[in-house]
Amino acid sequence: MGVPPMTKVFALLVLLTTGLGPVAEPEYIVAGDKGYDDDLKAAGYVNGHMDPDRMLSFRGCLLERDAAYMYALMYEAAERDGVRLRTEDCYRTYGEQDAAYNRRCPWTEVPASASPGSSGVKKVRICSGPPTAPAGKSFHGWGRAIDFKTSRGILSCYSDDFHWLKNNAHRFGWVHPAWAHCGKKTEEPWHWEFAGVTDPTLVEFVEMDRDRLPLAE
Ligand SMILES: [Zn+2]
């Protein structure tokens, strides 16, 4: 892997400021452990109703443009390391998220009272399977979440792709939110969110083929 020019500049600065001694590797500071949406909210965008002008598609994955651009860079970096990222689900409209939530958490009739002999029922939502956010609450609705898969199905905690993402995704502003970590009841190794980057100069920008840049849809 070649050393990108910005990293060279950074390394030089480190050398100048630390004097002699080993040159520190640039440290990527992750913006957070979950996606961020403050900028989109402030600009008046609505979860699940994203303006098509703000959306870009990369290899069949429709995302908010900043997330899409960083995903494209991440995809290329993975490819250079021999990992081919595959996506199962990216942007979800409000209606799509609502349908997914209703499938996962259907309204179910249960006895209104636990006391024996009582009559009447009430309706509650009973959820099963991995957690699904209600419509309007998911980062998929901002176009800033991806569910990854492999050639053999949904991404697992043990797949090479997952390990690559764990080690590298933060360089491109993509994070695995804390609630989705492996070993948790709510684990979702496939679900990643865009959290932005604290210092874009640390991102390894390389020239992309023109025909591989994210496209407006
Ligand atoms: Zn997801």
Residues whose N, C-alpha, C, O or C-beta is under 5 A from the ligand:
A	BS01	ZN	I146 D147 H191
